[in-house]
Amino acid sequence: MERQQNIENILSSFDNIQRANARPFMYTRVMARFQKEENNVWSRVSAFVARPIVALVTLVVVISINYLIIKSDDAAQNNNSITTTSTFNSVTDILQSDNFISAVNNYESTP
């Protein structure tokens, strides 16, 4: 019974509801505030950056710079490996030379 009374009270509270009315010239005030903020420097910068073409150009520039950095690192590593390999080959050529082996054998055979 008490529960039913609570439900009745809640439903009857909706009987006298009226539409809310805005203060006079509210729309004009809101629109004037929007236009005033639009002249701000940061709003113009954010509007420029928010354009799709700016985002696309920025993405292309970042990917291009990344590609160039990776390509230069690969070229530097290839130059290092080529230098190391060519130095190593020349040392092994000297050590495996017949003249070097003959010289070592002659040195060991002399008392």
Secondary structure, 3 states (H helix, E strand, C coil): CHHHHHHHHHHHCCCCCCCCCCCCCHHHHHHHHHHHHHCCHHHHHHHHHCCHHHHHHHHHHHHHHHHHHHHHHHHHHHHHHHHHHHHHHHHHHHHCCHHHHHHHHHHHHCC
